[in-house]
Amino acid sequence: MASPYAAPPRGLTRRHALLAGALAAGAALVPARLAWAARGPGPVRSATYARLVATLRRAPDGAYRGARSAAAAAREFARWYAAQDASVRAHADAVLDGLAAAPVLGSARFAEAAGPAAGADAALFAAALDLAALTCAPPPDEDEHPLAPAPW
């Protein structure tokens, strides 16, 4: 029987080898986790974006009625988001987080809240409209279509 006062074993023990392997595996997964996080806006922000598009599709003026579904718009937004640099993603995150924290508004109240007379929150709702326009901007009016190029 070994004495409790014996010197600790020298060299690499099985416990050290297992611990080193577990740490190496964890360290290898960190970049993959960071890459995954940078791919999209995350489930809560995607749901907020889908709710935004669904609200705009119900607008009484019908401007967004022909827009893609809220789920399709959220998927397209996620693709756009993944292609942006960190500062643009941070802006989109701030807008979506602010929108998630704001009270849920109907389409008419949302339009009022985005107007310049709405006060301090107007910038948030106007920025949310800009984000929604990325994937489902209303089609241009007939007089806003570009002119056809001259054939000569």
N, C-alpha and C positions, 0 to 999 in steps of 0.2 A: 504494500500500500504506500502510495506517495505521501510524503509529508506535506501538510498544508503550508509549510514555510518554504517549500522548494521554489527554486527560481522559475519564472514563467518560461514556457517553451520559446525557443528562438526560431525565427523564420516565419514563413507564411503558414498559418493553420487553415484548416478547412473552413472555419467560421469566417476568417478574414477573406478567403477566396470567394465565398458566397456573398459576403457583404460587398466586396469590390465589384462582383458581377452584377448585383442588384443596382448598385449606384451607377454603373456604366450603362445599364439598360435604361434606367430612369433619365440619365443625362441625354441618351440618344433620343428619347421621346419628347424632350422639351422643344427642340426646334420643330418637330412635327406638330406639336400642339400649338405653337405660335403660328405656324403656317396655316393650320386649320382655322385659327381665330381670325386671321387676316383675310380669309376667303370670303366671308360674308358678314352681314350686319348682326347676325345672331338671331335666335328665335323670337325674343321679345321685341326687338326692333323690327324684324320682318313682320310680325303680327301688327305692330303699330302702323307700319307702312301700308299693309293690306287694309287696315281699318280706315286709314286716310283715303285710300282710293275708293273704298266702298262708300264712304261718306260723300265724296265728290261725284260718284256715279248717280247718287240720289238727288243731286241738285235740281231744283225746279226749272232752271233755265235749260237743262238738257245738254249743256256744253260737254260734259264728260260721259254722257249716257252711252255713246258708241265706243267708249274706251274699253280696253281689254278687261278681263275679270280681275278682281282684286288679287287673287292667288297668282295669276300670270304676271301681273304688274310687279308683285313682290319678288317673283323669281327673276324677272328682268332687272329689277333694281339691285338684287343681290349680285348679279353678273356685273352690272355697272360699278357697284361698290367695290368689288374685288379688284377691279382694274384701276382704281384711283390711288393717288398717293396718300400718305398718312394725314396730311392736313385737310384734305377734302373729306376723308373718312371721318375725321374728328368733328368736322362741321356737321356732317350728316348725322353722326351719333348724337351730337348736342341737340339738334333739331328734333330727332325722333325721341330722345329722352325727355325733352321738354314737352313734346306733344303727348307722350305717355302719361306725364304727370299732370297735364292740364285736364280740366273736366271734358267729358265727351260731349261734343256739340253736334247738332244736326247741321245739314248742309247750309241752311240759311244763316244760322248763327255763326258758322265757320266763316262764311263769306264776310259777314259783318266784322268778325274778329280780325280778319286779315286786312281790313281797310285802314287807311291812315288815321281816321278819327277814333280808332279803337283803343288807343293808349299804348301802354308799355308792352303788352303781349302781341301787338300787331306784327312786330318783326318776326316773332316765332311762327305765327300762322302764315305770314307771307313767305317765309323760308320753307314752310311745309308745302305750300302750293308750288314753289319752285321744285322741290324734290318730286312731287307728284307729276309735274310736267315732264320729268325725265322719261317716264314710261307711258304716260297716257295724256299727253297734251291734247287739247281739243283740236280737231282739224281746222285749218285756216278757213276763213270766210272766202267766198268766191273772189272778192276783190283783192285778197291777200296772196293769191297764187302767183308764183313767179311768171314773168312773161316768157313766152316761147322765144328761143333765139332766132334771129333773122336767118333765112335760108342762104343768104349771100355773104 
